[in-house]
Amino acid sequence: MEFLEVQPGKITILSDTAIRGKDLDETKAKAAKKAAEESLSKKGSDIDFALAEAELAEAVAQIQAIAKLRKK
């Protein structure tokens, strides 16, 4: 869960997890995305779909963050 507090001259973000932009690795994020997509496509296997969906969402968010950082 994340919380955001905006005040004049200051923004505070509280989050369970965070990754610094410089620590993002596009190759790893794309590999994680592919692995999560493959896991989700295996119907009938013994997979935790909630976990695979969360991993997919995290990888997609990282890829989007990398794309935004490149535009700066």
Secondary structure by P-SEA (a helix, b strand, c coil): cbbbbbcccbbbbbcccccccccccaaaaaaaaaaaaaaaaccccccaaaaaaaaaaaaaaaaaaaaaaaac
